[in-house]
Amino acid sequence: MGSPPYRFDSGPGHSFFPVPNHKNIVIAQNGSLPVFLDLYVPSSGSNHPVMLFLHGTRGFKDWGAWCAMAEWFCKKGIAVVCLNFSHNGTTLMDPAAFGNLKAFAENTISKELEDAKYALDWITNNAGEFQLDAANITVCGHSRGGAVAIILGVDEPRSTKLVAWAPVSDILKSYSKYNRKDWKQSGFISSANARTGQEMKVNYTFVEDIESNLPAYNPVFAASELNQPLLIIHGEADESVPVTDSEEIHNNCLHAIMLKIPGTGHTFGTSHPWENGSMLPAPFVELLENTLEFILE
């Protein structure tokens, strides 16, 4: 049986999309661009377990129901850090819009790993002030962010547990329709964002960065090297990343746990912008509940 939809409590001053305890905190610079994040801390208690959340391709920390996700975990006693990758194409002035397509084109997996490590540094250095348990940090990522979480975990002992939601097993596979020789010759590829209509380029340096860091930047290989507990959750009707990607990762990490949620797609029933009132869809709640159980066990 799946989980029922979840309705947030309402009341004076309550918002489904709450202003986080601390929003758009600039924690570092990656090149000329700021690395920034949101911090959600439970309203009571101390020494809170932490979940560091990494968004996926063409995503950002304020995408869809991610804010609601962070609030949901906060209500369960988990502090959440939502990282905005420095080169995801958004800006500090408007973190929910692609206002810097040049940065998006210049993004690499190495840059995303650097950003995630900056976030771990910040959590460690500020744990006392915000009542965070720096010895209990789960790194959770969605889609390509799930692959980055797995790759990060290999040489990052501060990530004590790892969670991958609909991860990709090969980061370059989603670009397989492009002719690699033509891409290298032109220096970039370009495709339209279906939601915004913007033409979004990806420079060939993205490929070079991965190829120069293989096998480390292969999520399947990385999974085989992990020591931390790993939870993988995938929707069986995923229209963007086939469930076989997660199966391949799971098959190469013998201690991993894999769960499949039937009848749901890549974003587990959520979308952007999130306009479904105060309700979270049942598949998304099932995703969150299983992740919570894994974090607390």
N, C-alpha and C positions, 0 to 999 in steps of 0.2 A: 504494500500500500504506500502511496505517496503521501507527502505532507499537505495539509490544507493550506489555502492562502493565508497570509499573515496580514492583519490590520494593526497599524500602529495606534497607540493610545492617543486620544485627542484631549485637548484641554486648553485653558488659557495660555496663550503664548507658545503653544506647541506648533511646530511646523514639521511636515513630513521631510522636508529638506532642511534640516537644522543648520544654523551657522555652527561649524565645528568649534570646539573649545579654542583651537588655535588654527587659523586658516592662512594659507599661502606663506608659510615660513620659509624664507630663503636660507638654505643651509650650506651652500657651496656655489662655486662657479665651475662649469665644465666648458673650457674655452672661454668664450665671451658671454655665455648664456647662464642664467641662474638655474640652480637645482632647487626646487621648492616642493613643499608637501603640506598636507593637512594632518592635524593630530586630533583624534577623538579619544577622550579619556572618560571612563565611567565616573558617574557623579558621586559614588561612595566607594569605600574600601581603599586598599593600597597594594603596592607590589603587583600591579596588574600584568598578566601575560600580554604580549604584544603580537599583533599581526601586521607585518609590513606587506602592503598590497602593491603589486606591479601590474599596470594596465597593458593592453596589447597594442598591436599595430593600428594606426589611425584611431587610437584611443587617447584618453586623458583621465586624470583623477576624478573629474566632475562628470564623466560620461554616464548617461542613463541612470541606473539604480545603484551606482557605486556608493553614493552618499547615503542612501537608505541602507545599503549593506553595512556600512561602517556604523551607523546608528544601531542597527540590529545587534551587531556584536557587542557594542558598548553596553547595551541593555543586559547582556549576558555576562558582563564583567571583563570583557576583553578590550584592551586599548588598541586602536587601529591607527596606523600611519599609512596614508594614501599618498604615494609618491607620484609626482609629475615628471616624467623623463624630460631632461633638458632639451633634447632635440626632437620632441614629438610634434613640433609645428605650432604649438600654442604659445602664449606669452603670459607673463606675470600680470599684465594689465587686463587680459581677457583669457583666462585659462580654459575656457570652454569653446574656443573657436580657433581655427587654424589661421592665425595671423602672421606666421613666419614660415612660409613654405620653403624658404632657403634652408632653414635649420632642419626641416623634415627631410629634405633631399640629402643633407649631410650626415644624417643619423647613421650609427653603426651599433652592432651588438656590444662592442667594447665600450662605447659611450654609455649604453644602458647599464652595463655591469659597473662602470665607474659610479654612475648615479646611485645605484643600489647600495654600493659600499659607502658612499657618502651618507646615505640614509641610516645605515647600520652604525656608522660613526656617531651620527647625531643622536640616535636612540641611546647608545652606550653612554655618551657624554652628558645626556640630559635626563637619564633615568631617575636620578634622585629628585630632581625638581618636579617631575611630573608623575612620580609614584609608579614608575614602570619597572618591570622585572627584566633586566637586560640579560639574564641567564635563561630566559624563556621567550625566544623570538621565533615565531613562525613566519616564513616568507611564502607568500601566496601570490600566484600570478595567473592571469587569464590569457589564453591563446598564446601568442608569442611571449607574453609576460610569464606564462607558465614554463616555457622552455628556458627563459632567462633565469627564473628562480632555480631550476634544476642545475643549470650550468654554474650559477653563482655558488650553489651549495657545495660543490666539489672542493673548493679551496677556501670556504668561508665558514669556519666553525661557529661563528656567532649566530648563524641560521640553524637553530636547534631542531626545527621540523620544517618540512617543505610540503606545499600543497600546489597542485597544478590543475587548473580548471580548463578543460578542452585544450590541452597543450599541442603544439605542433611537434612532430618528430624530426623534421628537417626544415630548418628555417628558410632555406632557399627554394624548397619545393613549391611554395605558393607563387614563385616567379618563374616556374618552369615553362610557361607559355611564351616567354620572351626569348628571343635568340641571343644567346650569351655573347656571341661574336659581335653582333650589331650593338648590343648594350655597351660592350667595352669600347667599341669604335666611337659611338656617339657620346659616351660618358655618362649617360643617364637613360632611364625609361620613364614614361609618364602614363598615368591613368587617371580617369575622372573619379572623384569621390561621389558615390551614388547619392549621398545625402545632401552634400553642399554644392555639388557641381564643379568644385575646384579641380584643376589639373594638378596632380601631386606627383612630383618627380622623386625618383630614388637614384642617387648617383652610383656609379659602378664601384666606388670605394666601399659600398656596403658588401658587395660580393668579395672584394679583395680582403676585407677585414675578416670575414668568416673563413675564407680559404687559407689565409695565413695563420689561423688559430685552430685548425683542425688537428686532431679529432676533438679538442677540448670544447669547441663550439657546436658540436653535434649533440643534441639532447639525448639521443639514445646511448651514445658512448658515455656522456656525463652521468646518466642514470646508473650505468653499470659501475661507476666509481663512487657512488654515494655511500656514506655511512649513516646519515640521518634518516629518520622515518620519513616516508614519502606517501602522500595520499594523492591519487589521480581520480578526477571525476569528469565524466564526459556525457553529453547528451546523445542518445542513440540516433536522433534525427538531425544531428549537426549538419547544416548545409554548407558550412565553410571549411571545417576541419574534420575529416572523417574519423570515426571512433577508432579505426584501425591505427591511427597515429598514437593514441593513448595505449592501445594494446601493445604496440611495438615497444614503447617506453617501459611499460609494465613488465613485459617479458624479459627485459634486460636489467631489471632491478628486482631481485628475488624477494626482497623484504618489503616491497611496495604493496600498498593496498589500492585496488582499483574498483570504482563503483560506476555503473552505468545508469543513467536516468532515462527511462523510456519516454518516447513521445515529445521530446524537447530538443531545441536546437542549440546553436552556438552560444547564445546569451541567456539560455535557460528561462525563456519567456519574457525577458526584459528588452527594452529598446531605448533609443535616444531620439528626442528628449523623453524622459519618463513622465508620462501624463496620466497614470492610472490611479489617481487619487492617493489614498493611503493604503492601497493593497499591494502586496508582493505576491506574484504568481506562485502556485504550488511547487513547480519544479525548482524555482529559485530558492524557496524556503527549504526544500529537501537538500539542495546544495549547501546552504548555510548550516543547517542542522548537522549534517554529516561532518562538515569542516569543524564546527564547534566541538563535537564529540572527539574528533581527532586531536584538536589543540589541547583539550582538557584531560585527555587520558594519560 
